[in-house]
Amino acid sequence: MLPATEAMLVLRTDFSDQDAWEAVRAAIGEPDEDGFLEDYDHLVEFLGDASYRDVSLEQILALIPDGYRHPILVVVDKTTITSVEMPVVLVDLNELNEEYGRTFRALPGELPLIEVNLSIGNMDFFEFADSADDDGVFRGFSD
């Protein structure tokens, strides 16, 4: 099972490049001693346990513990590690949504906007997913 955390969990599933993992972490931001990102009022937890190597989306969903409270899970997979833009996978974990388990990719710098809006219920997952570019990556809302 994944840890039952109230933080936004960032799960590493590709272990081919340690430097790229560190670059993704840096792009998201490093949490302070209390787990909060600098200039960001929400918790994040990085999980880089090799036992999650190459797990599929179906396996990830099966690993979500009862009572998991966060609306999304962030996955750092092979595409994230090998792409210059480092697009992470966001997984919808809101069981009230009809599309539980839906995914899209987002640039790491967009995570605060997404996480905050989902956590306070200001926006829904589909609003970000449906605003992704043609390649499936959310790079922000166009003006």
C-alpha positions, 0 to 999 in steps of 0.5 A: 500500500501507498502511505496514507498521507494528507500530503500531495504524494509524488510517486517515483516509478522510474529509476533509470536516472537519479539526476533526472529524479533530482531535477524533477524534485527541484522543479516541484520544490523541496519541502521544509522540515514540516513537509511544506513547499517553500512559497506554497502552503500545502504539503508534499511527500516524495516517495522514491521507493524502488519497490514501486518500480514500473508499477502500472496505473492499475497497480497504483490505484490498487495500492491507494489505502482506504481513507486516502484524503488527497484528491490527486496522486503525482507519478514520475514515470519514464516519460517524466524522467526522459523528457526535457519538460519533465511532465508528471502524471496526475491521477484523479483520486476523488471517488466522487468523480465519475472519472476516478483514475483519469490521468493527464500530464502537467509541467511540474511548475503547474502543480501548485495551481492544480493542487490548491484548486483541487484541494479547496474544491475551486476547480475539478480535475476535468477542468485541468485535464480538458485544458491539456494541450494536444499532446496531453500535457497541461502547461497552464491556461491560455489567456 
